[in-house]
Amino acid sequence: MAIFGISTHQSILDALRKVYRIPIVEFILVSAFVFQSITGIQLFLRLRKKKYKSVLEQLKMYSGLVLGLFILQHISATIGLRLYHQLDTNFYFAANVVVQKPMLFYFIPYYFLGILAFGMHLASIHREKMSIYTSEINASIQFWLILLFFFAVSILILYTFTGGFYPVDIPEEYNIY
């Protein structure tokens, strides 16, 4: 929602935090993400030993690995910054690392690949499930449409956070790196 402005982004974040920042809810969410990431990485390690993998299996495997690593790093950075530096993990938290050199050289590809890996993983699973109910061609078209959507979302998010729609002035307290 940052595309509509920093204050809109913050308002939605504040509303959602009333639910996901309840300690037990936050613990369950973080645990679920960590569990999903670790089991995904374990699945990757198991599947890479399989001799013959289809292109779809390889896409799921590698996108799952990238997604798992992205989630683990993102959660640890978010919680770490919030607890260690007592900073709000808001728009400025995310924007800070994509507007300042040299961090932007790591974090722009990091966010792009993380979002795209989520889309690739989702699209691969969707294609596999839909190929049972429809033709391979329709399932493939749906795969590419989902992937194209997430490619566009990645670009839009990064364009927004790097100041493409409005100036992004990072408050001094976020310049901790």
Backbone as CSV, one residue per row, in Angstrom:
resi,resn,N_x,N_y,N_z,CA_x,CA_y,CA_z,C_x,C_y,C_z
1,MET,0.812,-1.203,0.000,0.000,0.000,0.000,0.854,1.266,0.000
2,ALA,2.172,1.095,0.064,3.068,2.249,0.043,2.939,3.044,-1.242
3,ILE,2.437,2.444,-2.286,2.252,3.154,-3.555,1.330,4.361,-3.365
4,PHE,0.432,4.305,-2.387,-0.497,5.397,-2.124,0.044,6.397,-1.106
5,GLY,1.270,6.194,-0.671,1.914,7.132,0.241,2.365,6.467,1.526
6,ILE,3.336,7.096,2.142,3.917,6.556,3.373,2.878,6.531,4.491
7,SER,2.044,7.551,4.585,1.039,7.587,5.660,-0.015,6.498,5.465
8,THR,-0.393,6.209,4.230,-1.338,5.117,3.960,-0.712,3.786,4.354
9,HIS,0.533,3.601,3.965,1.271,2.383,4.327,1.295,2.217,5.845
10,GLN,1.605,3.294,6.561,1.697,3.232,8.019,0.334,2.971,8.658
11,SER,-0.717,3.564,8.124,-2.062,3.343,8.669,-2.472,1.877,8.558
12,ILE,-2.207,1.279,7.417,-2.542,-0.135,7.224,-1.673,-1.010,8.117
13,LEU,-0.397,-0.664,8.214,0.517,-1.403,9.093,0.044,-1.340,10.540
14,ASP,-0.356,-0.160,10.983,-0.854,-0.006,12.359,-2.102,-0.844,12.599
15,ALA,-3.005,-0.876,11.623,-4.233,-1.669,11.763,-3.907,-3.164,11.834
16,LEU,-3.027,-3.639,10.974,-2.668,-5.059,10.974,-1.897,-5.464,12.224
17,ARG,-1.082,-4.545,12.737,-0.292,-4.841,13.936,-1.162,-5.101,15.160
18,LYS,-2.366,-4.576,15.171,-3.271,-4.824,16.293,-3.560,-6.312,16.425
19,VAL,-3.409,-7.041,15.326,-3.616,-8.490,15.341,-2.286,-9.229,15.417
20,TYR,-1.385,-8.962,14.456,-0.183,-9.791,14.390,0.881,-9.454,15.428
21,ARG,0.729,-8.359,16.152,1.679,-8.065,17.223,1.194,-8.537,18.594
22,ILE,0.035,-9.192,18.635,-0.371,-9.851,19.879,0.678,-10.926,20.114
23,PRO,1.309,-10.961,21.290,2.461,-11.857,21.498,2.262,-13.298,21.046
24,ILE,1.142,-13.916,21.372,0.946,-15.318,20.981,0.772,-15.444,19.464
25,VAL,0.080,-14.479,18.851,-0.108,-14.497,17.399,1.238,-14.297,16.701
26,GLU,2.019,-13.350,17.195,3.334,-13.099,16.597,4.239,-14.324,16.731
27,PHE,4.212,-14.961,17.890,5.016,-16.169,18.102,4.600,-17.274,17.119
28,ILE,3.306,-17.465,16.958,2.808,-18.503,16.045,3.197,-18.173,14.599
29,LEU,3.028,-16.915,14.197,3.384,-16.516,12.824,4.872,-16.702,12.545
30,VAL,5.695,-16.214,13.447,7.144,-16.338,13.253,7.547,-17.812,13.248
31,SER,6.993,-18.585,14.172,7.300,-20.020,14.219,6.884,-20.719,12.931
32,ALA,5.717,-20.368,12.403,5.237,-20.978,11.162,6.160,-20.631,9.994
33,PHE,6.580,-19.364,9.907,7.500,-18.966,8.837,8.849,-19.663,8.963
34,VAL,9.369,-19.727,10.173,10.665,-20.393,10.391,10.545,-21.884,10.058
35,PHE,9.476,-22.518,10.528,9.255,-23.935,10.234,9.157,-24.169,8.732
36,GLN,8.371,-23.335,8.058,8.203,-23.463,6.609,9.537,-23.296,5.895
37,SER,10.333,-22.327,6.326,11.626,-22.080,5.696,12.590,-23.245,5.894
38,ILE,12.672,-23.719,7.121,13.608,-24.811,7.416,13.190,-26.088,6.700
39,THR,11.906,-26.416,6.729,11.473,-27.637,6.043,11.635,-27.497,4.536
40,GLY,11.463,-26.290,4.010,11.676,-26.063,2.579,13.131,-26.254,2.185
41,ILE,14.024,-25.757,3.010,15.458,-25.926,2.741,15.831,-27.407,2.844
42,GLN,15.278,-28.103,3.831,15.523,-29.547,3.952,14.989,-30.290,2.730
43,LEU,13.822,-29.903,2.252,13.247,-30.528,1.055,14.146,-30.287,-0.153
44,PHE,14.676,-29.083,-0.269,15.611,-28.784,-1.350,16.818,-29.727,-1.281
45,LEU,17.393,-29.864,-0.100,18.566,-30.722,0.059,18.264,-32.174,-0.299
46,ARG,17.056,-32.623,0.022,16.644,-33.988,-0.314,16.393,-34.140,-1.811
47,LEU,15.700,-33.174,-2.414,15.351,-33.262,-3.830,16.545,-33.088,-4.768
48,ARG,17.556,-32.365,-4.330,18.695,-32.153,-5.227,19.442,-33.445,-5.505
49,LYS,19.246,-34.456,-4.656,19.882,-35.758,-4.860,19.129,-36.615,-5.880
50,LYS,17.893,-36.237,-6.167,17.091,-36.967,-7.149,17.732,-36.810,-8.531
51,LYS,17.921,-37.935,-9.225,18.640,-37.900,-10.505,17.911,-37.115,-11.580
52,TYR,16.677,-37.446,-11.831,15.938,-36.828,-12.927,14.820,-35.956,-12.365
53,LYS,14.964,-34.671,-12.617,13.957,-33.726,-12.157,13.406,-32.983,-13.370
54,SER,12.097,-32.816,-13.375,11.499,-32.027,-14.446,11.850,-30.558,-14.230
55,VAL,11.638,-29.747,-15.256,11.882,-28.311,-15.142,11.010,-27.733,-14.031
56,LEU,9.763,-28.204,-13.947,8.853,-27.726,-12.904,9.375,-28.070,-11.515
57,GLU,9.883,-29.279,-11.347,10.454,-29.672,-10.054,11.663,-28.817,-9.712
58,GLN,12.482,-28.523,-10.693,13.656,-27.684,-10.457,13.254,-26.260,-10.082
59,LEU,12.233,-25.733,-10.758,11.747,-24.392,-10.429,11.230,-24.328,-8.995
60,LYS,10.428,-25.326,-8.630,9.910,-25.365,-7.249,11.051,-25.494,-6.256
61,MET,12.005,-26.331,-6.581,13.123,-26.608,-5.689,13.961,-25.336,-5.445
62,TYR,14.383,-24.689,-6.511,15.249,-23.515,-6.354,14.494,-22.286,-5.861
63,SER,13.263,-22.108,-6.302,12.491,-20.974,-5.790,12.179,-21.181,-4.315
64,GLY,11.944,-22.421,-3.915,11.712,-22.717,-2.496,12.940,-22.437,-1.658
65,LEU,14.115,-22.759,-2.177,15.361,-22.482,-1.452,15.556,-20.980,-1.283
66,VAL,15.419,-20.230,-2.375,15.577,-18.776,-2.305,14.551,-18.178,-1.353
67,LEU,13.308,-18.634,-1.445,12.252,-18.130,-0.570,12.537,-18.452,0.889
68,GLY,12.969,-19.673,1.161,13.291,-20.064,2.534,14.405,-19.219,3.124
69,LEU,15.456,-18.999,2.364,16.569,-18.165,2.840,16.137,-16.708,3.004
70,PHE,15.317,-16.230,2.075,14.803,-14.857,2.156,13.994,-14.670,3.438
71,ILE,13.091,-15.591,3.717,12.232,-15.474,4.905,13.063,-15.501,6.182
72,LEU,14.014,-16.427,6.265,14.851,-16.506,7.465,15.634,-15.217,7.688
73,GLN,16.229,-14.683,6.630,16.995,-13.447,6.771,16.078,-12.271,7.083
74,HIS,14.936,-12.204,6.416,14.026,-11.077,6.607,13.449,-11.049,8.029
75,ILE,13.037,-12.200,8.521,12.485,-12.261,9.884,13.545,-11.906,10.914
76,SER,14.738,-12.467,10.764,15.780,-12.182,11.759,16.177,-10.710,11.729
77,ALA,16.249,-10.108,10.536,16.587,-8.685,10.449,15.477,-7.816,11.037
78,THR,14.241,-8.147,10.735,13.112,-7.354,11.223,13.001,-7.417,12.740
79,ILE,13.012,-8.617,13.272,12.893,-8.772,14.726,14.137,-8.235,15.421
80,GLY,15.298,-8.505,14.844,16.543,-8.011,15.433,16.586,-6.500,15.512
81,LEU,16.214,-5.834,14.432,16.223,-4.373,14.423,15.218,-3.818,15.422
82,ARG,14.055,-4.427,15.461,13.008,-3.954,16.379,13.430,-4.126,17.831
83,LEU,14.009,-5.267,18.166,14.380,-5.537,19.557,15.700,-4.875,19.959
84,TYR,16.701,-4.944,19.096,18.029,-4.439,19.439,18.115,-2.923,19.366
85,HIS,17.521,-2.340,18.321,17.607,-0.895,18.127,16.326,-0.160,18.506
86,GLN,15.294,-0.883,18.917,13.996,-0.313,19.272,13.461,0.609,18.177
87,LEU,13.621,0.191,16.925,13.108,0.962,15.806,11.844,0.322,15.265
88,ASP,10.953,1.175,14.811,9.735,0.684,14.173,10.104,0.115,12.808
89,THR,9.700,-1.108,12.550,9.991,-1.740,11.259,8.885,-1.360,10.270
90,ASN,8.974,-0.124,9.826,7.947,0.461,8.971,8.485,0.714,7.563
91,PHE,7.884,1.629,6.863,8.306,1.989,5.506,9.788,2.351,5.476
92,TYR,10.217,3.171,6.429,11.602,3.650,6.438,12.606,2.527,6.685
93,PHE,12.203,1.534,7.449,13.051,0.360,7.676,13.361,-0.320,6.347
94,ALA,12.330,-0.526,5.539,12.520,-1.196,4.245,13.193,-0.269,3.231
95,ALA,12.774,0.982,3.197,13.298,1.908,2.192,14.766,2.248,2.431
96,ASN,15.176,2.299,3.674,16.544,2.685,4.010,17.582,1.851,3.261
97,VAL,17.348,0.557,3.182,18.359,-0.322,2.585,18.323,-0.346,1.060
98,VAL,17.274,0.212,0.446,17.221,0.230,-1.024,17.488,1.619,-1.609
99,VAL,17.772,2.597,-0.751,18.091,3.927,-1.263,19.531,4.346,-0.963
100,GLN,20.198,3.644,-0.077,21.548,4.051,0.314,22.602,3.100,-0.239
101,LYS,23.644,3.700,-0.806,24.777,2.905,-1.272,25.649,2.578,-0.071
102,PRO,26.278,1.476,0.006,26.323,0.376,-0.948,25.226,-0.672,-0.712
103,MET,24.384,-0.470,0.315,23.391,-1.495,0.669,22.424,-1.801,-0.473
104,LEU,22.085,-0.805,-1.264,21.102,-1.022,-2.330,21.573,-2.074,-3.338
105,PHE,22.885,-2.253,-3.488,23.398,-3.240,-4.438,23.120,-4.671,-3.987
106,TYR,22.924,-4.842,-2.703,22.525,-6.160,-2.183,21.015,-6.254,-2.054
107,PHE,20.395,-5.224,-1.464,18.989,-5.321,-1.081,17.998,-5.175,-2.236
108,ILE,18.330,-4.469,-3.286,17.405,-4.418,-4.421,17.278,-5.808,-5.050
109,PRO,18.389,-6.479,-5.380,18.234,-7.864,-5.878,17.630,-8.804,-4.832
110,TYR,17.961,-8.592,-3.565,17.436,-9.425,-2.474,15.907,-9.369,-2.433
111,TYR,15.344,-8.159,-2.414,13.887,-8.021,-2.386,13.261,-8.513,-3.690
112,PHE,13.889,-8.158,-4.813,13.357,-8.580,-6.110,13.290,-10.104,-6.193
113,LEU,14.385,-10.762,-5.855,14.421,-12.227,-5.924,13.521,-12.876,-4.879
114,GLY,13.419,-12.275,-3.695,12.532,-12.824,-2.661,11.074,-12.819,-3.095
115,ILE,10.634,-11.699,-3.653,9.244,-11.597,-4.124,9.034,-12.498,-5.331
116,LEU,9.981,-12.484,-6.248,9.867,-13.315,-7.443,9.916,-14.808,-7.092
117,ALA,10.731,-15.176,-6.118,10.791,-16.585,-5.690,9.451,-17.021,-5.117
118,PHE,8.803,-16.151,-4.358,7.469,-16.459,-3.836,6.505,-16.698,-5.000
119,GLY,6.538,-15.805,-5.983,5.678,-15.955,-7.151,5.988,-17.206,-7.950
120,MET,7.275,-17.496,-8.130,7.692,-18.690,-8.866,7.237,-19.955,-8.146
121,HIS,7.409,-19.966,-6.844,7.005,-21.120,-6.039,5.492,-21.325,-6.136
122,LEU,4.753,-20.247,-5.966,3.293,-20.296,-6.058,2.842,-20.719,-7.463
123,ALA,3.444,-20.135,-8.478,3.070,-20.452,-9.854,3.391,-21.908,-10.198
124,SER,4.513,-22.409,-9.725,4.897,-23.805,-9.994,3.916,-24.780,-9.360
125,ILE,3.560,-24.510,-8.131,2.603,-25.375,-7.433,1.234,-25.285,-8.098
126,HIS,0.831,-24.057,-8.450,-0.454,-23.861,-9.124,-0.488,-24.633,-10.446
127,ARG,0.576,-24.543,-11.218,0.630,-25.245,-12.512,0.510,-26.755,-12.310
128,GLU,1.220,-27.260,-11.326,1.165,-28.697,-11.044,-0.252,-29.130,-10.675
129,LYS,-0.897,-28.372,-9.809,-2.257,-28.721,-9.365,-3.279,-28.528,-10.483
130,MET,-3.152,-27.453,-11.263,-4.130,-27.154,-12.314,-4.017,-28.099,-13.506
131,SER,-2.840,-28.657,-13.735,-2.677,-29.556,-14.886,-3.546,-30.812,-14.747
132,ILE,-4.021,-31.090,-13.546,-4.943,-32.208,-13.324,-6.335,-31.859,-13.856
133,TYR,-6.714,-30.580,-13.738,-8.075,-30.152,-14.057,-8.233,-29.511,-15.428
134,THR,-7.134,-29.109,-16.023,-7.201,-28.430,-17.309,-6.060,-28.928,-18.192
135,SER,-5.954,-28.396,-19.376,-4.892,-28.836,-20.283,-3.537,-28.305,-19.821
136,GLU,-2.489,-28.924,-20.290,-1.129,-28.481,-19.982,-0.911,-27.049,-20.477
137,ILE,-1.493,-26.731,-21.611,-1.345,-25.387,-22.176,-1.984,-24.354,-21.253
138,ASN,-3.214,-24.612,-20.797,-3.883,-23.679,-19.876,-3.105,-23.550,-18.573
139,ALA,-2.629,-24.669,-18.055,-1.846,-24.636,-16.810,-0.571,-23.821,-17.014
140,SER,0.072,-23.967,-18.159,1.291,-23.203,-18.454,1.001,-21.715,-18.609
141,ILE,-0.100,-21.393,-19.270,-0.477,-19.982,-19.412,-0.717,-19.367,-18.039
142,GLN,-1.423,-20.073,-17.174,-1.668,-19.585,-15.817,-0.359,-19.411,-15.058
143,PHE,0.564,-20.354,-15.230,1.888,-20.265,-14.609,2.564,-18.953,-15.015
144,TRP,2.608,-18.681,-16.310,3.282,-17.483,-16.796,2.565,-16.197,-16.383
145,LEU,1.254,-16.228,-16.304,0.511,-15.046,-15.850,0.805,-14.747,-14.383
146,ILE,0.842,-15.779,-13.559,1.172,-15.593,-12.135,2.589,-15.052,-12.001
147,LEU,3.509,-15.633,-12.745,4.900,-15.191,-12.682,5.043,-13.750,-13.162
148,LEU,4.362,-13.403,-14.234,4.383,-12.029,-14.746,3.804,-11.053,-13.716
149,PHE,2.729,-11.446,-13.051,2.135,-10.618,-12.003,3.152,-10.338,-10.897
150,PHE,3.842,-11.369,-10.425,4.818,-11.177,-9.345,6.049,-10.415,-9.813
151,PHE,6.415,-10.544,-11.073,7.501,-9.742,-11.632,7.115,-8.264,-11.572
152,ALA,5.896,-7.958,-11.988,5.404,-6.580,-11.966,5.294,-6.057,-10.532
153,VAL,4.819,-6.898,-9.618,4.722,-6.501,-8.209,6.107,-6.189,-7.644
154,SER,7.097,-7.007,-7.979,8.472,-6.769,-7.517,8.967,-5.407,-7.978
155,ILE,8.776,-5.126,-9.249,9.210,-3.840,-9.819,8.475,-2.684,-9.146
156,LEU,7.169,-2.823,-8.984,6.353,-1.770,-8.383,6.766,-1.493,-6.937
157,ILE,6.976,-2.532,-6.158,7.394,-2.357,-4.760,8.740,-1.648,-4.692
158,LEU,9.699,-2.116,-5.473,11.028,-1.493,-5.439,11.001,-0.064,-5.976
159,TYR,10.213,0.174,-6.986,10.080,1.529,-7.519,9.513,2.462,-6.447
160,THR,8.536,1.984,-5.710,7.922,2.777,-4.648,8.915,3.066,-3.528
161,PHE,9.582,2.035,-3.040,10.475,2.186,-1.890,11.765,2.941,-2.233
162,THR,12.120,2.998,-3.516,13.310,3.762,-3.905,12.973,5.207,-4.273
163,GLY,11.727,5.606,-4.073,11.343,6.997,-4.300,10.827,7.292,-5.689
164,GLY,10.341,6.296,-6.375,9.844,6.498,-7.733,8.572,7.321,-7.814
165,PHE,7.701,7.229,-6.816,6.425,7.948,-6.847,6.441,9.240,-6.041
166,TYR,7.298,9.310,-5.059,7.396,10.483,-4.195,8.759,10.445,-3.512
167,PRO,9.225,11.597,-3.036,10.547,11.616,-2.385,10.546,10.765,-1.108
168,VAL,11.632,10.070,-0.886,11.789,9.257,0.319,12.942,9.847,1.118
169,ASP,12.597,10.509,2.221,13.597,11.075,3.108,13.655,10.215,4.361
170,ILE,14.755,9.497,4.522,14.910,8.567,5.634,15.213,9.359,6.907
171,PRO,14.404,9.165,7.956,14.703,9.824,9.234,16.071,9.386,9.775
172,GLU,16.723,10.272,10.465,18.093,10.036,10.947,18.215,8.763,11.785
173,GLU,17.221,8.449,12.606,17.315,7.256,13.469,17.406,5.957,12.688
174,TYR,17.032,5.968,11.402,17.116,4.753,10.575,18.477,4.617,9.896
175,ASN,19.304,5.614,9.998,20.645,5.561,9.419,21.632,4.944,10.407
176,ILE,21.378,3.706,10.770,22.195,3.029,11.777,23.258,2.126,11.174
177,TYR,23.243,1.961,9.865,24.197,1.052,9.224,25.459,1.769,8.862
